[in-house]
Each structure stands twice: as structure tokens, then as C-alpha cells.
Amino acid sequence: MATTTRIDMRIDKSVKAAAEKAAALKGMKSLTEYVVRLIEKDAESVIRQHESITIKDDVFDRFIAACDAADAPNKKLREAMEFAKDQGIL
């Protein structure tokens, strides 16, 4: 069984009425189901936008060329990478 938690919200009556109507029109069992699906969809989109980057091919090619031409990482850069790993960033 999934663990659940509660979110308490106060919203305008007209917003609630519109959400209830939309939930019914989509054949959902409850307003909660409708709101949860909206939150899930939006959260996935927002997270995806902030965790990825899209660049043009030529920009990527220039980045890779710069990486290939770079010197070996110095001590400070290696320490920064270790720090990032320790923090769970990498």
C-alpha cells in the first residue's frame, strides 16, 4: 500500500466548482483524483525542465571540442568533483 499524506488548501469557490466539473467530465472518481493527476503531470514537467538541457548541435559540438582540447583536471577541480560526489550531486 502506498504511503499517503494530506495537503490542506483553501481555494476560491469558483475554482473548486470548475475543478469538480472538470473531474466529473473526465470521469474521475473524485476531486482529489483530479488534483493529484494535475500535480503529478505538472511536477514531472517542471522537474524534467530543470533537470535537463537542450542545446543546438553546433553548440554541443563546440562544447565537446573544448572538452577534448582541455588539459587534465587540476587539484582544485578534482577536489570539487569529490565534494560533489560526497554531497550526492554526481
N, CA, C and O atoms as a MOPAC input file, in Angstrom:
PM7 MOZYME 1SCF
protein

 N      0.84500 1    -1.17200 1     0.00000 1
 C      0.00000 1     0.00000 1     0.00000 1
 C      0.89700 1     1.24300 1     0.00000 1
 O      1.88800 1     1.30000 1     0.72800 1
 N      0.55200 1     2.20800 1    -0.79700 1
 C      1.32400 1     3.44500 1    -0.89400 1
 C      1.09800 1     4.30700 1     0.34400 1
 O     -0.00500 1     4.37900 1     0.88600 1
 N      2.16800 1     4.95000 1     0.76800 1
 C      2.05200 1     5.88400 1     1.88000 1
 C      1.45200 1     7.17800 1     1.36800 1
 O      1.84800 1     7.67000 1     0.31200 1
 N      0.51300 1     7.72900 1     2.09400 1
 C     -0.12600 1     8.97200 1     1.66600 1
 C      0.09500 1    10.05900 1     2.69800 1
 O      0.42600 1     9.78700 1     3.85200 1
 N     -0.09100 1    11.27600 1     2.27000 1
 C     -0.00800 1    12.42600 1     3.15000 1
 C     -1.08600 1    13.40700 1     2.73400 1
 O     -1.61000 1    13.32500 1     1.62300 1
 N     -1.41200 1    14.31100 1     3.59900 1
 C     -2.51500 1    15.23900 1     3.36800 1
 C     -1.98900 1    16.60800 1     2.96100 1
 O     -0.96400 1    17.06800 1     3.46400 1
 N     -2.70400 1    17.25300 1     2.04300 1
 C     -2.46300 1    18.65100 1     1.68800 1
 C     -3.76600 1    19.39600 1     1.95400 1
 O     -4.80600 1    19.06300 1     1.38500 1
 N     -3.70600 1    20.38900 1     2.80500 1
 C     -4.88600 1    21.21200 1     3.07000 1
 C     -4.75500 1    22.49500 1     2.26100 1
 O     -3.72400 1    23.16500 1     2.30200 1
 N     -5.81600 1    22.83000 1     1.52400 1
 C     -5.79900 1    24.03200 1     0.68700 1
 C     -7.09400 1    24.80300 1     0.85800 1
 O     -8.15100 1    24.23400 1     1.12900 1
 N     -6.98700 1    26.08400 1     0.69800 1
 C     -8.17100 1    26.94200 1     0.62000 1
 C     -8.14600 1    27.56100 1    -0.76300 1
 O     -7.17100 1    28.20000 1    -1.15800 1
 N     -9.24500 1    27.36000 1    -1.50000 1
 C     -9.33700 1    27.91900 1    -2.85000 1
 C    -10.67700 1    28.61300 1    -3.02300 1
 O    -11.62700 1    28.36800 1    -2.27900 1
 N    -10.72900 1    29.46700 1    -4.00400 1
 C    -11.94700 1    30.19100 1    -4.32300 1
 C    -13.05300 1    29.19800 1    -4.70100 1
 O    -12.77800 1    28.17500 1    -5.32700 1
 N    -14.29000 1    29.49400 1    -4.32600 1
 C    -15.41900 1    28.60600 1    -4.62500 1
 C    -15.55000 1    28.31500 1    -6.11200 1
 O    -15.84300 1    27.18700 1    -6.50700 1
 N    -15.33200 1    29.33500 1    -6.93500 1
 C    -15.48700 1    29.13700 1    -8.37800 1
 C    -14.39400 1    28.21500 1    -8.93300 1
 O    -14.64500 1    27.44600 1    -9.86100 1
 N    -13.19700 1    28.28800 1    -8.37500 1
 C    -12.10600 1    27.39800 1    -8.80100 1
 C    -12.45000 1    25.96000 1    -8.42100 1
 O    -12.26600 1    25.04100 1    -9.21900 1
 N    -12.94600 1    25.76900 1    -7.20900 1
 C    -13.32400 1    24.42800 1    -6.76400 1
 C    -14.44600 1    23.86800 1    -7.63700 1
 O    -14.40000 1    22.70500 1    -8.03900 1
 N    -15.44700 1    24.68500 1    -7.92800 1
 C    -16.56700 1    24.23600 1    -8.76100 1
 C    -16.08400 1    23.84000 1   -10.14900 1
 O    -16.51900 1    22.82600 1   -10.69500 1
 N    -15.18700 1    24.63400 1   -10.72100 1
 C    -14.64900 1    24.32000 1   -12.05400 1
 C    -13.84800 1    23.02300 1   -12.01200 1
 O    -13.94600 1    22.20100 1   -12.92300 1
 N    -13.05900 1    22.84000 1   -10.96400 1
 C    -12.26000 1    21.61900 1   -10.83600 1
 C    -13.15900 1    20.39600 1   -10.66000 1
 O    -12.88900 1    19.34100 1   -11.23200 1
 N    -14.21800 1    20.53400 1    -9.87600 1
 C    -15.15800 1    19.42200 1    -9.69300 1
 C    -15.83700 1    19.06300 1   -11.01400 1
 O    -16.01100 1    17.88600 1   -11.32900 1
 N    -16.21300 1    20.07000 1   -11.77500 1
 C    -16.84700 1    19.82400 1   -13.07500 1
 C    -15.86900 1    19.14000 1   -14.01800 1
 O    -16.22900 1    18.18700 1   -14.70900 1
 N    -14.63600 1    19.62500 1   -14.04800 1
 C    -13.61600 1    19.02300 1   -14.91500 1
 C    -13.37100 1    17.57100 1   -14.52000 1
 O    -13.24800 1    16.70500 1   -15.38600 1
 N    -13.30000 1    17.29900 1   -13.22200 1
 C    -13.09500 1    15.93000 1   -12.74600 1
 C    -14.23700 1    15.03300 1   -13.20100 1
 O    -14.01000 1    13.91500 1   -13.66200 1
 N    -15.44800 1    15.51700 1   -13.07100 1
 C    -16.61800 1    14.73400 1   -13.49500 1
 C    -16.59700 1    14.49900 1   -14.99800 1
 O    -16.87900 1    13.39200 1   -15.45700 1
 N    -16.26700 1    15.52500 1   -15.76200 1
 C    -16.22300 1    15.38300 1   -17.21800 1
 C    -15.14200 1    14.39600 1   -17.66900 1
 O    -15.27800 1    13.74500 1   -18.70500 1
 N    -14.08300 1    14.29300 1   -16.89100 1
 C    -13.01900 1    13.33700 1   -17.21600 1
 C    -13.32600 1    11.95000 1   -16.65900 1
 O    -12.54500 1    11.01800 1   -16.85000 1
 N    -14.45700 1    11.81000 1   -15.97100 1
 C    -14.85700 1    10.51100 1   -15.43600 1
 C    -14.06000 1    10.08400 1   -14.21600 1
 O    -13.94800 1     8.89300 1   -13.92700 1
 N    -13.51500 1    11.04300 1   -13.50900 1
 C    -12.73100 1    10.70900 1   -12.32400 1
 C    -13.63700 1    10.51900 1   -11.12400 1
 O    -14.72700 1    11.08700 1   -11.05600 1
 N    -13.17800 1     9.71900 1   -10.18200 1
 C    -13.97700 1     9.36800 1    -9.00900 1
 C    -14.12400 1    10.52000 1    -8.03400 1
 O    -15.11800 1    10.61300 1    -7.31400 1
 N    -13.13000 1    11.39800 1    -8.01300 1
 C    -13.16300 1    12.44900 1    -7.00100 1
 C    -12.35600 1    13.66200 1    -7.43800 1
 O    -11.56500 1    13.59700 1    -8.37900 1
 N    -12.57000 1    14.74800 1    -6.74800 1
 C    -11.78300 1    15.95300 1    -6.94800 1
 C    -10.32700 1    15.67100 1    -6.57500 1
 O     -9.40300 1    16.16700 1    -7.22000 1
 N    -10.13800 1    14.87300 1    -5.53300 1
 C     -8.77600 1    14.51700 1    -5.11000 1
 C     -8.01700 1    13.83400 1    -6.24000 1
 O     -6.86400 1    14.17300 1    -6.50800 1
 N     -8.66000 1    12.87000 1    -6.90600 1
 C     -8.00900 1    12.17200 1    -8.01600 1
 C     -7.61200 1    13.15700 1    -9.10900 1
 O     -6.51600 1    13.06700 1    -9.66300 1
 N     -8.49100 1    14.08400 1    -9.41500 1
 C     -8.21700 1    15.08600 1   -10.44700 1
 C     -7.02300 1    15.96500 1   -10.06300 1
 O     -6.11800 1    16.18400 1   -10.86700 1
 N     -7.03400 1    16.45500 1    -8.84200 1
 C     -5.95200 1    17.33400 1    -8.37800 1
 C     -4.62900 1    16.57600 1    -8.33400 1
 O     -3.59400 1    17.10900 1    -8.73500 1
 N     -4.65600 1    15.33900 1    -7.85000 1
 C     -3.42600 1    14.53800 1    -7.78300 1
 C     -2.85300 1    14.33300 1    -9.18100 1
 O     -1.64500 1    14.46100 1    -9.37700 1
 N     -3.69400 1    14.02000 1   -10.14000 1
 C     -3.20000 1    13.82900 1   -11.52300 1
 C     -2.61500 1    15.11300 1   -12.09600 1
 O     -1.58900 1    15.07600 1   -12.77500 1
 N     -3.25200 1    16.24200 1   -11.83000 1
 C     -2.70900 1    17.52600 1   -12.29300 1
 C     -1.34900 1    17.80000 1   -11.66500 1
 O     -0.41400 1    18.22000 1   -12.34800 1
 N     -1.24300 1    17.56300 1   -10.36400 1
 C      0.01800 1    17.79200 1    -9.66300 1
 C      1.10500 1    16.87900 1   -10.21600 1
 O      2.21900 1    17.32900 1   -10.48100 1
 N      0.78900 1    15.60300 1   -10.39100 1
 C      1.78200 1    14.65500 1   -10.91900 1
 C      2.28400 1    15.08300 1   -12.28900 1
 O      3.48800 1    15.09600 1   -12.54800 1
 N      1.34400 1    15.43200 1   -13.16500 1
 C      1.71500 1    15.81900 1   -14.53300 1
 C      2.57300 1    17.08300 1   -14.52800 1
 O      3.60100 1    17.14000 1   -15.20300 1
 N      2.15700 1    18.08500 1   -13.77500 1
 C      2.89900 1    19.33800 1   -13.74300 1
 C      4.25300 1    19.15300 1   -13.07000 1
 O      5.25700 1    19.68700 1   -13.54000 1
 N      4.28600 1    18.40500 1   -11.98100 1
 C      5.54700 1    18.19100 1   -11.27000 1
 C      6.55900 1    17.49500 1   -12.17100 1
 O      7.72600 1    17.88600 1   -12.20600 1
 N      6.12600 1    16.46700 1   -12.90100 1
 C      7.02400 1    15.76400 1   -13.82100 1
 C      7.58500 1    16.72800 1   -14.85600 1
 O      8.77900 1    16.70600 1   -15.15300 1
 N      6.72900 1    17.56200 1   -15.39900 1
 C      7.15700 1    18.52700 1   -16.41800 1
 C      8.15900 1    19.53100 1   -15.85900 1
 O      9.18900 1    19.79800 1   -16.47900 1
 N      7.85800 1    20.08200 1   -14.69800 1
 C      8.74900 1    21.07400 1   -14.08200 1
 C     10.09600 1    20.44600 1   -13.75000 1
 O     11.13900 1    21.04300 1   -14.01500 1
 N     10.08400 1    19.26000 1   -13.17800 1
 C     11.33300 1    18.57700 1   -12.83100 1
 C     12.14500 1    18.28900 1   -14.08500 1
 O     13.35500 1    18.51200 1   -14.10900 1
 N     11.48400 1    17.79500 1   -15.12700 1
 C     12.16600 1    17.48900 1   -16.38900 1
 C     12.80700 1    18.75200 1   -16.96800 1
 O     13.93600 1    18.70200 1   -17.45500 1
 N     12.10200 1    19.87400 1   -16.92100 1
 C     12.63800 1    21.13100 1   -17.44500 1
 C     13.86700 1    21.58900 1   -16.67100 1
 O     14.78000 1    22.17900 1   -17.24900 1
 N     13.89600 1    21.32400 1   -15.37900 1
 C     15.00300 1    21.79600 1   -14.55100 1
 C     16.14700 1    20.80400 1   -14.43700 1
 O     17.22900 1    21.16300 1   -13.97200 1
 N     15.92900 1    19.56700 1   -14.85000 1
 C     16.97600 1    18.55700 1   -14.74600 1
 C     17.59300 1    18.20200 1   -16.08800 1
 O     18.44800 1    17.32000 1   -16.15700 1
 N     17.18200 1    18.86100 1   -17.13600 1
 C     17.76000 1    18.57500 1   -18.44900 1
 C     17.99400 1    19.87800 1   -19.19200 1
 O     17.47300 1    20.93200 1   -18.82900 1
 N     18.78400 1    19.77200 1   -20.23000 1
 C     19.09700 1    20.93700 1   -21.05100 1
 C     19.11200 1    20.48600 1   -22.50800 1
 O     19.61000 1    19.40800 1   -22.83400 1
 N     18.57000 1    21.31100 1   -23.35700 1
 C     18.58200 1    21.03500 1   -24.79100 1
 C     19.36000 1    22.14500 1   -25.47200 1
 O     19.08200 1    23.32900 1   -25.27800 1
 N     20.33600 1    21.74800 1   -26.27100 1
 C     21.14100 1    22.73500 1   -26.98700 1
 C     21.22900 1    22.34900 1   -28.45500 1
 O     20.97500 1    21.20400 1   -28.83100 1
 N     21.58700 1    23.31300 1   -29.26500 1
 C     21.73900 1    23.06600 1   -30.69500 1
 C     22.97800 1    22.21600 1   -30.94300 1
 O     23.92900 1    22.23900 1   -30.16200 1
 N     22.95200 1    21.46400 1   -32.04200 1
 C     24.05400 1    20.56200 1   -32.37000 1
 C     25.40100 1    21.27000 1   -32.40600 1
 O     26.38900 1    20.75100 1   -31.88600 1
 N     25.44700 1    22.46100 1   -33.02100 1
 C     26.74000 1    23.13600 1   -33.14800 1
 C     27.28900 1    23.56700 1   -31.79100 1
 O     28.50400 1    23.57400 1   -31.58900 1
 N     26.41700 1    23.92400 1   -30.87200 1
 C     26.86500 1    24.29900 1   -29.53100 1
 C     27.42700 1    23.07200 1   -28.82200 1
 O     28.46000 1    23.15200 1   -28.15700 1
 N     26.75400 1    21.95000 1   -28.96200 1
 C     27.23400 1    20.70900 1   -28.35500 1
 C     28.58000 1    20.31700 1   -28.95400 1
 O     29.49600 1    19.93000 1   -28.22800 1
 N     28.70000 1    20.41500 1   -30.26700 1
 C     29.95500 1    20.06500 1   -30.93300 1
 C     31.10800 1    20.93500 1   -30.43900 1
 O     32.21900 1    20.44500 1   -30.23800 1
 N     30.84100 1    22.23300 1   -30.24400 1
 C     31.88700 1    23.13000 1   -29.73200 1
 C     32.23600 1    22.78500 1   -28.28900 1
 O     33.40000 1    22.85700 1   -27.89600 1
 N     31.24200 1    22.41300 1   -27.50800 1
 C     31.49200 1    22.01700 1   -26.12300 1
 C     32.37600 1    20.77300 1   -26.07000 1
 O     33.34400 1    20.72600 1   -25.31100 1
 N     32.04100 1    19.76900 1   -26.87500 1
 C     32.83100 1    18.53500 1   -26.89400 1
 C     34.25300 1    18.81500 1   -27.36300 1
 O     35.20700 1    18.26400 1   -26.81300 1
 N     34.40300 1    19.66900 1   -28.37600 1
 C     35.74000 1    20.02500 1   -28.85800 1
 C     36.54100 1    20.70000 1   -27.74600 1
 O     37.73000 1    20.42500 1   -27.58200 1
 N     35.89700 1    21.58100 1   -26.98400 1
 C     36.58800 1    22.25100 1   -25.87700 1
 C     36.97500 1    21.24400 1   -24.79700 1
 O     38.05200 1    21.34900 1   -24.21000 1
 N     36.11300 1    20.28100 1   -24.53400 1
 C     36.43300 1    19.24300 1   -23.54100 1
 C     37.61800 1    18.40200 1   -24.01100 1
 O     38.51800 1    18.08300 1   -23.23300 1
 N     37.60200 1    18.05000 1   -25.29200 1
 C     38.69100 1    17.24100 1   -25.84600 1
 C     40.02000 1    17.98600 1   -25.80600 1
 O     41.07100 1    17.36900 1   -25.63200 1
 N     39.98200 1    19.29600 1   -25.96400 1
 C     41.20800 1    20.10100 1   -26.00400 1
 C     41.67900 1    20.52500 1   -24.61100 1
 O     42.77400 1    21.06700 1   -24.46800 1
 N     40.88000 1    20.28700 1   -23.60800 1
 C     41.20700 1    20.74700 1   -22.25200 1
 C     42.35700 1    19.94100 1   -21.66200 1
 O     42.55300 1    18.77000 1   -21.98600 1
 N     43.10200 1    20.59500 1   -20.79600 1
 C     44.16100 1    19.92500 1   -20.05200 1
 C     43.53100 1    18.98600 1   -19.03100 1
 O     42.32600 1    19.03500 1   -18.78800 1
 N     44.35200 1    18.14000 1   -18.44200 1
 C     43.87000 1    17.25900 1   -17.37500 1
 C     43.37800 1    18.11700 1   -16.21100 1
 O     43.89900 1    19.21200 1   -15.99800 1
 N     42.38300 1    17.64100 1   -15.45100 1
 C     41.85300 1    18.44300 1   -14.34500 1
 C     42.93400 1    18.70400 1   -13.28400 1
 O     43.72700 1    17.82500 1   -12.94700 1
 N     42.93700 1    19.93000 1   -12.77800 1
 C     43.89700 1    20.27500 1   -11.73100 1
 C     43.37500 1    19.80600 1   -10.36900 1
 O     42.27800 1    19.25700 1   -10.27400 1
 N     44.16200 1    20.02500 1    -9.32900 1
 C     43.81700 1    19.55900 1    -7.98400 1
 C     42.49100 1    20.13100 1    -7.50400 1
 O     41.66600 1    19.40000 1    -6.95800 1
 N     42.27500 1    21.42800 1    -7.70100 1
 C     41.03300 1    22.07000 1    -7.24900 1
 C     39.80400 1    21.47000 1    -7.93600 1
 O     38.77000 1    21.26300 1    -7.30000 1
 N     39.92200 1    21.19500 1    -9.22600 1
 C     38.80600 1    20.60700 1    -9.95800 1
 C     38.53200 1    19.18900 1    -9.46700 1
 O     37.37500 1    18.79700 1    -9.31300 1
 N     39.58900 1    18.41800 1    -9.22100 1
 C     39.39900 1    17.06400 1    -8.68200 1
 C     38.75400 1    17.12000 1    -7.29900 1
 O     37.89200 1    16.29900 1    -6.98200 1
 N     39.16800 1    18.08700 1    -6.47200 1
 C     38.56100 1    18.24600 1    -5.14400 1
 C     37.08500 1    18.63100 1    -5.25900 1
 O     36.25700 1    18.15600 1    -4.48200 1
 N     36.76100 1    19.48400 1    -6.22000 1
 C     35.36900 1    19.88700 1    -6.43000 1
 C     34.52700 1    18.68600 1    -6.84400 1
 O     33.38000 1    18.55100 1    -6.41600 1
 N     35.09100 1    17.82100 1    -7.66900 1
 C     34.35500 1    16.63300 1    -8.10700 1
 C     34.13700 1    15.68100 1    -6.92700 1
 O     33.05300 1    15.11700 1    -6.78100 1
 N     35.14700 1    15.50000 1    -6.09800 1
 C     34.99300 1    14.65600 1    -4.90800 1
 C     33.93000 1    15.22700 1    -3.96700 1
 O     33.11400 1    14.49200 1    -3.41200 1
 N     33.95600 1    16.54700 1    -3.79800 1
 C     32.95400 1    17.20300 1    -2.96000 1
 C     31.54900 1    16.94700 1    -3.52000 1
 O     30.63100 1    16.61900 1    -2.76900 1
 N     31.38500 1    17.09900 1    -4.83700 1
 C     30.08200 1    16.87200 1    -5.46700 1
 C     29.62200 1    15.43500 1    -5.25600 1
 O     28.44700 1    15.19200 1    -4.98200 1
 N     30.54300 1    14.48400 1    -5.38300 1
 C     30.19500 1    13.08300 1    -5.15600 1
 C     29.77800 1    12.85800 1    -3.69600 1
 O     28.79900 1    12.16400 1    -3.42200 1
 N     30.53100 1    13.45200 1    -2.76700 1
 C     30.21400 1    13.30500 1    -1.34300 1
 C     28.83900 1    13.88100 1    -1.01100 1
 O     28.15300 1    13.38200 1    -0.11900 1
 N     28.43800 1    14.93000 1    -1.72900 1
 C     27.15300 1    15.58100 1    -1.49400 1
 C     26.00500 1    14.87300 1    -2.21800 1
 O     24.84100 1    15.23700 1    -2.05300 1
 N     26.34400 1    13.85700 1    -3.02400 1
 C     25.31800 1    13.13100 1    -3.77500 1
 C     24.87500 1    13.84300 1    -5.03500 1
 O     23.82300 1    13.52800 1    -5.58900 1
 N     25.67000 1    14.80500 1    -5.49500 1
 C     25.32600 1    15.55800 1    -6.70300 1
 C     25.67000 1    14.74800 1    -7.94700 1
 O     24.94900 1    14.80100 1    -8.94300 1
 N     26.73900 1    14.01900 1    -7.89500 1
 C     27.16900 1    13.18400 1    -9.02900 1
 C     26.99600 1    11.73200 1    -8.71100 1
 O     27.30300 1    10.87700 1    -9.54200 1

